[in-house]
Amino acid sequence: EGDVGYWAPPPEPRAPFLDLLRRHQVAFVASGHLHKSHDHALVGTRFLWGPAAGFLVGADLQPEDMAGQARLGALVYEFEGTEFSALYVPVPGLS
């Protein structure tokens, strides 16, 4: 991943965090506040970005190559034992 400025720590400071996730076999990291949803795996960990629930950020404010989908909604998580699932769900009335 490259440097996306304001939206995330640069790659070098992220490296120890990613190493920690790898060493401890973390199943997933859930986050939000990027005004985009995204679901991807890195270092054996699934990263889930919750979509925006209030407003979208204009393309002029985020790097063009920044991952994720600009959409409103929510993520619904279900846990059973050591298994989990995450599903994007649009929320009626959000626009």
Residue, then its C-alpha position, 0 to 999 in steps of 0.5 A: e500500500g502506498d501513502v494516502g496522506y491524511w487518510a492513513p499512517p504512512p507505510e513505514p509506521r504501519a509495518p510494526f502493526l502489520d507484523l504484530l497482526r501476522r505474529h498473533q494470527v489476528a483474524f480481522v481488523a474492523s474500522g471505519h471513518l474513511h467514508k468508504s467500505h472495503d474488504h480485503a486481506l493482508v498478512g493473513t488478516r482480513f481488514l473490514w472498513g465500515p461504510a459511511a453512515g452520515f455522508l460521502v467524501g468527494a473524490d476531490l478530497q481522497p486520492e484516486d488510487m485509495a481503495g474502497q467503495a464510496r457508499l452509505g450503509a453498515l456492516v453486520y457482523e455475525f460470530e459463531g465460535t471462532e468463525f465470523s462473517a461480515l456483510y455490507v447492508p444498505v440502510p433504507g433512507l440514507s442518501 
